[in-house]
Amino acid sequence: MQPERDSTAALAATHDDTGQLERMFAGFAMTHSIYAAAKLGIADLLEAGPRTAEELAGLAGVHAPSLYRLLRALASVGVFAETAPATFALTPTAQRLRTGAPDSLRAWAIVTGEIIAPSWDGLMHSLQTGVPAFESVFGMPIFEYLEARPEIAAEFDGHQAQGGRALHAAVARSLEFDASETIIDLGGGNGSLVAAILERHPELHAAIFDLPHLIERAQATADPALNSRCKFIAGSFFEQVPPGADVYLLSRVLHDWDDDQVAAILSNCRRAMHADARLLVIERIVPPGDEPHESKFMDLNMLVIAGGRERSEPEYRALLERSGLQLDTVIDTGTAVSVLEATSAEQEQPEPAARSES
């Protein structure tokens, strides 16, 4: 019994920080402060060099003493720097709040402040009912809300495109394709994943399949070079999936939906797939136990926002089997997401090989 007691003591010592919990539950203040700075475009206003709080307030149209208090607080944690009394400049962290920065998070800060954080105020509602808090806060599901509000939808799409570039490049590097294969990205949105794959594999052709209004938006913003090797198809994967592709992609789609909805999507994929077709599911995989992993709080985010969930490898395996598919391989992309490769369960397959995230 002694080793168990020693292990428990070591675990307690690891978490014995009297200020840790206070810092954790004060996190809401940081979220709202960063949102305010992003919404006001403070980082953009500082791109040319340091400015006083009074100058910034005049440009942003806010109360100067109050803005100073905001910037002083953010500077204390490395977001902006107070280079002289009441004068502020960009830091490497603040650079990511600029609109045009290569790794900008401004759009996501705005989305978080305007719809994500208010939804988390309803976490208790979701815990009591299992229903997304977003619907009780905003009166409709998130996708209906975004469709009805183009301004915040544009910020959401901007984040998806901006934040997805590095991730999609990593996913594209992790995947192998035959030159003759055709690809359909189901729920492909703005086409950034397909663009990353086609850039890396110039011999391939692809299609993006999504709801009609999202296809219109994707066509309006797509790179002309993408159009030459990519088709756009309007439809709903809850109704049917276009047949005939060699590879089907579902990238960060299934986590939006509950198990029955996921099974419906996967079953439609199975019906569309020919005997040798592959399905690539790109998602976060929740590790077992109390290992720290961003998927665990993202799972709560999905509960609160959309009613979906992040899942473990066994949970994905079970959903694939329920839908007539089998999980063959799990590919570690070196990012927050993995690729689960599945084929028809009717085929004879070798024993599944797992390359899971460590």
Secondary structure, DSSP 8 states (H G I E B T S, - for coil): -HHHHHHHHHHHHHT--TTHHHHHHTHHHHHHHHHHHHHHTHHHHTTTS-EEHHHHHHHHTS-HHHHHHHHHHHHTTTSSEEEETTEEE--HHHHTTSTT-TT--HHHHHHIIIIIHHHHTTHHHHHHHSS-HHHHHHSS-HHHHHHH-HHHHHHHHHHHHHHHHHHHHHHHHH----TT-EEEEET-TT-HHHHHHHHH-TT-EEEEEE-HHHHHHHHHHS-HHHHTTEEEEE--TTT---S--SEEEEES-GGGS-HHHHHHHHHHHHHH--TT-EEEEEE-B--STT---HHHHHHHHHHHHTS---B-HHHHHHHHHHTTEEEEEEEE-SSS-EEEEEEETTS-----EE----
